[in-house]
Amino acid sequence: MEIKKENRKWMDDLKLNHPLVIAGPCSAETEEQVMAVANELKNSDVSIFRAGIWKPRTRPGGFEGVGAIGLPWLQRVKKETGLLVATEVATAEHVKLALEYDVDVLWIGARTTVNPFAVQEIADVLKDTDKIVLIKNPVNPDLSLWLGGLERLYNAGIKKLGVIHRGFSTYEKSKYRNNPEWQIVIDLQSKYPDLALICDPSHITGKRDMIQEVSQQALDLNYDGLMIETHCTPDNAWSDAPQQVTPDTLKQMFVDLRVRKETESADDYSSRLSKFRAQIDEYDGKILEILGNRMKVADQIGLLKKEKNVAILQNNRWNEILGRMILEGESKGLSEEFVLKMFKAIHQESINHQEKVYKQ
């Protein structure tokens, strides 16, 4: 697969002097709701209006979208506001209906990207289409699976391509709804620098008060655009209410967000530094998460020791850990001095945790 600048020419055709913005409600609920949001966004930096017509839900019983009856609503948005319109497709039948109603942008969701058979069926129906087709990252952090979906679309002769980064699911508790895993996207950028890259901070954060922060991180990493869920009355939304913002909030974000200037040099200092710092931030977060989980285990050990009336400090075990960690640290380029200081601090924190358990 050879992604060329022609595959992102659709972005150039929009003739924007700012990052691309795709916005609109998570779900199309009623025609009145769709038009109200669209009319609020038509005179803003939004170029593409999004609304979910079919909504794949994690568990049955939730609102799964109005279905095909919402497609004429998107036609009306396009006619009355001049905005391009976009919706998610998960099956070949969805694609056929979306094409019938002249939807401009189709995106493949994270739950569909994980299924190569489904992506291939969609690609076959879209073969040689002139529509813009975007593919979200798979639910799990698997760059190969994401690229595989992209390749299927590319091989079907689809010229107007792009990807959407919406974060990755994790079983571990996190401040994000879906962990961004910025390094995966940085690897994608390095492999295909001409690929249109859009960030979906709504699904990454799951919280409206974090959307601006993550949007800025994406722009600092040279993303081409943002997809942000927007609703006139977010708290009353039929799906994903906590992560939707009002049109006024979105417009203020356009004022507050900073777009970094790019230079002609591929080695631009600020761009490279931002990418490295994003990697550091991600690893730092993981270190703290791992340490927090380690201390939870230490608490459990403290409870067991207390129950069996065993001393907190076990010198043989501590010396065994320290010796092993020094050797492993050396193999990873870490000095003995650093490893000793780090694990002594971790060990002391574990002792502090167990002492608290003993006092309870």
C-alpha positions as CSV (number, residue, x, y, z in Angstrom):
1,M,0.0,0.0,0.0
2,E,1.4,3.4,-1.0
3,I,-0.5,6.3,0.5
4,K,0.1,9.4,-1.6
5,K,-0.8,13.0,-1.2
6,E,-3.6,12.4,-3.7
7,N,-5.3,10.2,-1.1
8,R,-5.7,13.3,1.1
9,K,-6.5,15.8,-1.7
10,W,-10.0,15.8,-0.4
11,M,-8.8,17.8,2.5
12,D,-7.0,20.3,0.2
13,D,-10.3,20.7,-1.7
14,L,-12.0,22.0,1.4
15,K,-9.6,25.0,1.3
16,L,-9.4,25.4,5.0
17,N,-7.2,27.8,6.9
18,H,-7.6,25.8,10.1
19,P,-7.7,22.1,11.1
20,L,-10.7,20.1,9.8
21,V,-13.6,19.9,12.2
22,I,-16.2,17.2,12.1
23,A,-19.0,17.8,14.6
24,G,-22.6,16.9,15.4
25,P,-24.5,14.7,17.8
26,C,-23.4,11.2,18.8
27,S,-26.8,10.0,17.5
28,A,-29.5,11.4,15.2
29,E,-32.5,11.4,17.6
30,T,-35.2,13.5,15.8
31,E,-35.2,15.6,12.7
32,E,-35.7,18.7,14.9
33,Q,-32.7,17.8,17.0
34,V,-30.5,17.2,14.0
35,M,-31.4,20.5,12.3
36,A,-31.0,22.5,15.5
37,V,-27.4,21.3,16.0
38,A,-26.7,21.7,12.3
39,N,-28.0,25.3,12.2
40,E,-25.9,26.2,15.3
41,L,-22.7,24.8,13.5
42,K,-23.2,26.1,10.0
43,N,-21.4,29.4,10.5
44,S,-18.4,28.0,12.4
45,D,-15.2,26.2,11.7
46,V,-17.2,23.0,11.2
47,S,-17.0,21.6,7.7
48,I,-18.6,18.2,8.1
49,F,-21.7,17.4,10.1
50,R,-21.7,14.0,11.8
51,A,-24.6,12.1,13.2
52,G,-24.9,8.4,14.1
53,I,-27.8,6.7,12.2
54,W,-26.9,3.2,13.3
55,K,-25.3,2.9,16.7
56,P,-23.5,-0.3,17.6
57,R,-23.9,-0.7,21.4
58,T,-21.7,-2.7,23.8
59,R,-24.7,-4.4,25.3
60,P,-28.3,-4.9,24.1
61,G,-31.1,-2.6,25.4
62,G,-29.4,0.7,24.7
63,F,-30.4,3.1,21.9
64,E,-29.1,1.7,18.7
65,G,-30.0,4.6,16.4
66,V,-33.1,5.6,14.4
67,G,-31.9,3.7,11.4
68,A,-32.5,4.6,7.8
69,I,-35.3,7.1,8.6
70,G,-32.6,9.5,9.7
71,L,-30.9,9.6,6.3
72,P,-33.3,12.1,4.8
73,W,-32.5,14.3,7.8
74,L,-28.8,14.4,6.8
75,Q,-29.9,15.2,3.2
76,R,-31.8,18.2,4.6
77,V,-28.8,19.3,6.6
78,K,-26.7,19.2,3.5
79,K,-29.2,21.2,1.5
80,E,-30.0,23.9,4.1
81,T,-26.6,24.5,5.6
82,G,-24.1,23.6,2.9
83,L,-22.2,21.3,5.3
84,L,-20.9,18.0,4.1
85,V,-22.6,15.1,6.1
86,A,-21.1,12.0,7.6
87,T,-22.3,8.8,9.4
88,E,-20.9,5.5,10.6
89,V,-21.4,2.3,8.6
90,A,-21.0,-1.1,10.0
91,T,-22.4,-3.4,7.3
92,A,-22.7,-3.6,3.5
93,E,-26.4,-2.7,3.7
94,H,-25.6,0.5,5.7
95,V,-23.2,1.5,2.9
96,K,-25.8,0.9,0.2
97,L,-28.3,3.1,2.0
98,A,-25.8,5.8,2.8
99,L,-24.8,6.0,-0.8
100,E,-28.4,6.1,-1.9
101,Y,-28.9,9.2,0.2
102,D,-25.6,10.7,-1.0
103,V,-23.8,10.9,2.4
104,D,-20.5,12.5,1.7
105,V,-18.3,10.9,4.4
106,L,-18.6,7.3,5.7
107,W,-16.6,6.1,8.6
108,I,-16.0,2.6,9.9
109,G,-16.2,2.3,13.6
110,A,-13.8,0.7,16.1
111,R,-16.0,-2.4,16.6
112,T,-16.1,-3.0,12.9
113,T,-12.4,-2.4,12.2
114,V,-11.6,-5.5,14.4
115,N,-13.5,-7.7,11.9
116,P,-11.6,-8.1,8.6
117,F,-14.5,-9.9,7.0
118,A,-16.9,-6.9,7.7
119,V,-14.3,-4.4,6.5
120,Q,-13.8,-6.3,3.3
121,E,-17.6,-6.5,2.6
122,I,-17.8,-2.7,3.1
123,A,-14.8,-2.2,0.9
124,D,-16.3,-4.3,-1.8
125,V,-19.5,-2.2,-1.9
126,L,-17.5,1.0,-1.8
127,K,-15.2,-0.1,-4.6
128,D,-13.9,2.9,-6.6
129,T,-16.3,5.3,-4.8
130,D,-15.5,9.0,-4.8
131,K,-16.8,9.3,-1.3
132,I,-14.5,10.1,1.6
133,V,-14.0,7.0,3.7
134,L,-12.4,7.1,7.2
135,I,-11.5,4.2,9.4
136,K,-11.3,4.3,13.2
137,N,-8.7,2.5,15.1
138,P,-9.7,-1.0,16.3
139,V,-11.0,-1.3,19.9
140,N,-7.7,-3.1,20.9
141,P,-4.3,-1.5,20.6
142,D,-3.2,-3.2,17.4
143,L,-1.6,-1.1,14.7
144,S,-1.5,-4.0,12.2
145,L,-5.2,-4.5,12.4
146,W,-5.8,-0.8,11.8
147,L,-3.5,-0.8,8.8
148,G,-5.1,-4.0,7.5
149,G,-8.5,-2.3,7.4
150,L,-7.0,0.7,5.6
151,E,-5.3,-1.6,3.1
152,R,-8.6,-3.3,2.3
153,L,-10.1,0.1,1.5
154,Y,-7.1,1.2,-0.5
155,N,-7.1,-2.0,-2.5
156,A,-10.7,-1.4,-3.4
157,G,-9.7,1.7,-5.3
158,I,-11.0,4.2,-2.7
159,K,-9.0,7.4,-3.3
160,K,-10.3,9.7,-0.5
161,L,-9.0,8.1,2.6
162,G,-8.3,9.0,6.2
163,V,-8.1,7.5,9.7
164,I,-9.7,8.5,13.0
165,H,-8.0,8.0,16.3
166,R,-10.6,7.3,19.0
167,G,-8.4,5.6,21.6
168,F,-8.1,2.0,22.7
169,S,-10.0,0.0,25.3
170,T,-8.3,-1.3,28.4
171,Y,-9.5,-3.4,31.3
172,E,-7.4,-1.3,33.7
173,K,-9.0,1.8,35.3
174,S,-7.9,5.0,33.6
175,K,-8.8,8.7,33.5
176,Y,-9.7,8.1,29.9
177,R,-12.7,6.3,28.5
178,N,-10.3,4.9,25.9
179,N,-6.6,5.2,26.4
180,P,-5.0,7.4,23.6
181,E,-1.9,5.3,23.3
182,W,-0.3,8.2,21.3
183,Q,2.8,6.1,20.4
184,I,0.7,3.9,18.2
185,V,-0.5,6.9,16.2
186,I,3.0,8.3,16.0
187,D,4.1,5.0,14.5
188,L,1.2,5.3,12.0
189,Q,2.2,8.9,11.1
190,S,5.8,7.8,10.6
191,K,4.8,5.0,8.3
192,Y,2.2,7.1,6.3
193,P,3.0,10.8,6.7
194,D,0.5,11.8,3.9
195,L,-2.4,10.0,5.5
196,A,-5.2,12.3,6.7
197,L,-5.3,11.9,10.5
198,I,-8.3,12.9,12.6
199,C,-8.6,12.8,16.4
200,D,-11.8,11.9,18.2
201,P,-11.3,13.3,21.7
202,S,-15.0,12.7,22.6
203,H,-14.4,8.9,22.6
204,I,-10.9,9.1,24.0
205,T,-12.0,11.1,27.1
206,G,-15.6,10.1,27.6
207,K,-15.8,13.4,29.5
208,R,-16.7,16.8,28.0
209,D,-14.3,18.7,30.4
210,M,-11.3,16.8,29.0
211,I,-12.0,17.3,25.3
212,Q,-10.1,20.6,24.9
213,E,-7.0,19.2,26.6
214,V,-6.9,16.1,24.3
215,S,-7.7,18.2,21.3
216,Q,-4.7,20.4,22.0
217,Q,-2.5,17.3,22.4
218,A,-3.7,16.1,19.0
219,L,-3.0,19.4,17.3
220,D,0.5,19.5,18.9
221,L,1.1,16.2,17.2
222,N,0.1,17.6,13.8
223,Y,-3.2,15.9,13.5
224,D,-5.2,17.2,10.5
225,G,-8.5,17.5,12.3
226,L,-10.9,16.7,15.1
227,M,-14.2,14.9,15.4
228,I,-16.2,16.2,18.3
229,E,-19.6,15.1,19.4
230,T,-21.9,18.2,19.8
231,H,-25.5,18.4,21.1
232,C,-27.7,21.4,22.0
233,T,-28.7,19.8,25.3
234,P,-25.9,17.2,26.0
235,D,-27.3,16.0,29.3
236,N,-30.5,14.9,27.5
237,A,-28.7,13.1,24.7
238,W,-29.9,9.5,24.0
239,S,-26.4,8.2,23.8
240,D,-23.0,9.1,25.2
241,A,-24.3,12.2,27.0
242,P,-21.2,12.8,29.2
243,Q,-18.9,13.3,26.3
244,Q,-20.9,15.7,24.2
245,V,-20.4,19.5,24.2
246,T,-22.8,22.3,23.3
247,P,-22.2,24.2,20.0
248,D,-21.2,27.3,22.0
249,T,-18.6,25.3,23.9
250,L,-17.3,24.0,20.7
251,K,-17.0,27.4,19.1
252,Q,-15.1,28.7,22.2
253,M,-12.7,25.8,21.8
254,F,-11.9,27.0,18.3
255,V,-10.8,30.3,19.8
256,D,-8.8,28.7,22.6
257,L,-7.0,25.9,20.8
258,R,-3.6,26.7,19.5
259,V,-2.5,25.5,16.0
260,R,1.3,25.1,15.8
261,K,2.9,26.5,12.7
262,E,4.6,24.0,10.5
263,T,7.9,24.6,8.7
264,E,8.9,23.1,5.4
265,S,11.5,21.0,7.2
266,A,10.5,17.5,8.1
267,D,12.9,17.8,11.0
268,D,11.1,20.7,12.6
269,Y,12.2,21.0,16.2
270,S,8.9,21.8,17.8
271,S,7.0,19.0,16.0
272,R,9.6,16.4,16.9
273,L,9.8,17.6,20.4
274,S,6.1,17.4,20.9
275,K,6.0,13.8,19.6
276,F,8.8,12.8,22.0
277,R,7.1,14.5,24.9
278,A,3.9,12.8,24.1
279,Q,5.7,9.5,24.4
280,I,7.3,10.5,27.7
281,D,3.9,11.6,29.1
282,E,2.3,8.3,28.1
283,Y,5.1,6.2,29.7
284,D,5.0,8.3,32.8
285,G,1.2,7.7,33.1
286,K,1.8,4.0,32.7
287,I,4.5,4.0,35.3
288,L,2.2,5.6,37.9
289,E,-0.6,3.2,36.9
290,I,1.7,0.2,37.4
291,L,3.0,1.5,40.7
292,G,-0.5,2.1,41.9
293,N,-1.5,-1.5,41.1
294,R,1.7,-2.7,42.8
295,M,0.8,-1.0,46.0
296,K,-2.7,-2.6,45.9
297,V,-0.9,-5.9,45.9
298,A,1.3,-4.8,48.7
299,D,-1.9,-3.9,50.7
300,Q,-3.1,-7.5,50.2
301,I,0.2,-8.9,51.3
302,G,0.0,-6.7,54.4
303,L,-3.4,-8.1,55.2
304,L,-2.1,-11.7,54.9
305,K,0.9,-10.9,57.0
306,K,-1.3,-9.3,59.7
307,E,-3.6,-12.3,59.7
308,K,-0.7,-14.7,60.1
309,N,1.2,-12.4,62.5
310,V,4.3,-12.2,60.2
311,A,6.8,-9.3,60.3
312,I,6.4,-6.7,57.5
313,L,10.1,-6.7,56.5
314,Q,11.4,-9.9,54.9
315,N,15.1,-9.3,54.3
316,N,15.7,-12.4,52.2
317,R,12.9,-11.5,49.8
318,W,14.0,-7.9,49.6
319,N,17.6,-8.8,48.8
320,E,16.4,-11.3,46.1
321,I,14.3,-8.6,44.4
322,L,17.0,-6.0,44.5
323,G,19.6,-8.3,43.0
324,R,17.3,-9.4,40.2
325,M,16.2,-5.8,39.4
326,I,19.8,-4.5,39.2
327,L,20.6,-7.2,36.6
328,E,17.4,-6.6,34.6
329,G,18.0,-2.8,34.8
330,E,21.5,-3.1,33.4
331,S,20.1,-5.1,30.5
332,K,17.8,-2.2,29.8
333,G,20.5,0.4,30.0
334,L,19.7,1.6,33.5
335,S,22.5,2.3,36.0
336,E,22.8,0.3,39.2
337,E,22.6,3.6,41.2
338,F,19.3,4.5,39.6
339,V,17.8,1.1,40.0
340,L,18.8,1.0,43.7
341,K,17.3,4.4,44.4
342,M,14.1,3.6,42.5
343,F,13.5,0.2,44.1
344,K,14.4,1.4,47.6
345,A,11.8,4.1,47.2
346,I,9.2,1.6,45.9
347,H,10.1,-0.8,48.8
348,Q,9.7,1.9,51.4
349,E,6.3,2.9,49.9
350,S,5.3,-0.8,50.1
351,I,6.3,-0.9,53.8
352,N,4.4,2.3,54.5
353,H,1.3,0.7,52.9
354,Q,1.6,-2.5,54.9
355,E,2.2,-0.5,58.2
356,K,-1.1,1.3,57.5
357,V,-2.8,-2.1,57.1
358,Y,-1.3,-3.2,60.5
359,K,-2.8,-0.2,62.2
360,Q,-6.3,-0.7,60.9
